[in-house]
Amino acid sequence: MDQQALRELEGPGRLRATFFFDEDLGYEVCQVKIVGDPSDIIYKVKPDVINRFPKEWELYQKQAGKRTDEVIEGTPIREVPGVDRDAAVVLRYNMVRTAEEFASLDEQTARGFGAGYIEMWKAAKLLVESKTRKAETDRIAELEAKLAALEDKPKRGPGRPRKEESETLDISDNVA
């Protein structure tokens, strides 16, 4: 698969990169898989590859030889309604590890996993949307509580506030 073909397949959430040290080659490499496609591409790690996959590179740097798939942020794929153990295995094999990753795929890729996966994909989209709405609702409630606390502070009367005795200046000495 050449660079042009890779750019054409590159869509939101379709590429997965894994960095590792190749003992045979003697340097770090990046394995790029396209979700739903059995082929992959191996790159020697260079600055342009690091810039293309910064989160994966950072994870690789933090893990330093540990398995990178153990530290994955997001909703576990098994929490998607309809995704049983066997479906989760198929999805993980195809580099789909979280509900957010599954929901970000396009419909054609979801259909490519087999019968029934389109319904699971729709369920993943709904799950992610509901979690996003819940987070937004929680944030709104938090802001409303802060606003109510500000409104409860005593308001001062009309006009300019009185100066305290310590704040008054004696300007009679400064007259020239």
C-alpha positions in Angstrom: 0.0 0.0 0.0 1.6 3.3 -1.0 1.4 6.7 0.5 -1.3 8.0 -1.8 -3.6 5.0 -1.0 -3.0 5.6 2.7 -4.0 9.2 2.4 -7.2 8.3 0.6 -8.1 5.8 3.3 -7.2 8.2 6.1 -10.4 9.3 7.6 -11.5 10.4 11.1 -10.5 7.6 13.4 -9.6 5.1 10.8 -5.8 4.9 11.4 -4.2 3.2 14.4 -0.5 3.6 15.1 1.6 1.4 17.4 5.2 2.3 18.2 7.7 -0.3 19.2 11.4 -1.2 19.1 12.2 -3.8 16.4 15.0 -6.0 17.7 15.8 -7.3 14.2 16.1 -3.8 12.6 17.7 -2.3 15.7 15.5 0.9 15.7 12.1 2.1 16.6 9.3 1.6 14.2 5.7 2.6 13.8 3.0 0.1 12.7 0.0 1.8 11.1 -3.2 -0.2 10.6 -6.3 0.9 8.9 -9.4 -0.1 10.8 -11.2 -2.9 8.9 -8.3 -3.6 6.6 -6.0 -6.6 7.4 -2.9 -5.0 5.9 -0.6 -2.6 7.7 2.4 -0.4 7.0 5.7 -0.2 9.0 7.6 3.1 9.1 10.9 3.9 10.6 10.3 6.4 13.3 11.2 9.9 12.0 10.0 13.4 13.1 7.2 13.4 10.4 5.8 10.1 11.8 5.9 11.4 15.3 4.1 14.6 14.3 1.4 12.5 12.6 0.8 10.3 15.6 1.8 12.5 18.7 -0.5 10.8 21.2 0.6 7.3 20.3 4.3 8.4 20.4 3.8 10.0 23.9 2.1 6.8 25.1 5.0 4.7 23.8 7.5 7.0 25.5 5.6 6.7 28.8 5.3 2.9 28.6 8.9 2.2 27.7 8.5 -1.4 26.7 5.2 -2.2 28.4 2.1 -3.1 26.4 0.5 0.0 25.1 -3.0 -1.4 24.8 -3.2 -1.6 28.6 -3.6 2.2 29.0 -6.5 3.2 26.8 -8.7 6.1 27.6 -12.4 6.0 26.8 -15.4 3.8 27.3 -14.6 0.1 27.2 -16.0 -1.5 24.0 -18.0 -4.1 26.1 -20.2 -1.2 27.5 -21.8 -0.8 24.1 -25.2 -2.4 24.1 -25.1 -5.5 21.9 -21.3 -6.0 22.0 -20.7 -9.4 23.5 -17.4 -11.1 24.2 -17.0 -12.4 20.7 -17.8 -9.1 19.0 -15.4 -7.3 21.3 -12.6 -9.8 20.3 -13.4 -9.0 16.6 -13.3 -5.3 17.2 -10.1 -5.4 19.2 -8.5 -7.5 16.5 -9.4 -4.7 14.1 -7.9 -2.1 16.4 -11.2 -0.8 17.8 -10.7 -0.6 21.5 -13.2 1.9 22.9 -16.8 2.9 22.2 -15.5 6.3 21.1 -13.3 4.8 18.5 -16.1 2.6 17.3 -18.5 5.5 17.1 -16.0 7.6 15.1 -15.8 5.1 12.3 -17.8 5.6 9.1 -20.8 3.4 8.3 -19.0 1.5 5.5 -16.2 0.5 7.9 -18.7 -0.7 10.5 -20.5 -2.8 7.9 -17.2 -4.4 6.9 -16.9 -6.1 10.3 -19.9 -8.3 9.5 -23.5 -8.8 10.1 -24.9 -7.1 13.2 -22.0 -4.7 13.6 -23.9 -1.8 12.1 -26.4 -2.0 14.9 -23.6 -2.1 17.5 -22.0 0.9 15.7 -25.3 2.8 16.0 -25.5 1.9 19.7 -21.9 3.1 20.2 -22.8 6.4 18.6 -25.8 6.8 20.9 -23.8 5.8 23.9 -21.0 8.3 23.2 -23.6 11.0 22.4 -25.4 10.4 25.7 -22.1 10.5 27.7 -21.2 13.8 25.9 -24.6 15.3 26.8 -24.3 14.1 30.4 -20.9 15.8 30.7 -22.4 19.0 29.2 -25.4 18.9 31.5 -23.1 18.4 34.5 -20.9 21.4 33.4 -24.0 23.5 32.9 -25.3 22.6 36.4 -21.9 23.5 37.9 -21.9 26.9 36.1 -25.4 27.6 37.3 -24.4 26.8 40.9 -21.5 29.2 40.6 -23.8 31.9 39.2 -26.3 31.4 42.0 -23.5 31.7 44.5 -22.5 35.0 42.9 -26.1 36.3 42.9 -26.5 35.5 46.6 -23.7 37.9 47.6 -25.1 41.1 49.2 -25.5 43.9 46.8 -24.4 47.4 47.6 -26.7 50.4 47.4 -26.8 53.0 44.7 -24.0 55.5 44.2 -20.3 55.5 44.9 -19.0 53.4 47.7 -17.8 55.2 50.8 -14.1 55.4 51.3 -12.7 54.0 54.5 -10.8 56.3 56.8 -7.5 54.6 55.9 -8.1 55.3 52.2 -8.6 59.1 52.4 -5.8 61.3 51.4 -4.9 64.6 52.9 -4.3 66.8 49.9 -3.8 70.1 51.8 -0.1 69.4 52.2 0.3 68.8 48.5 -1.0 72.2 47.4 1.6 74.2 45.6 
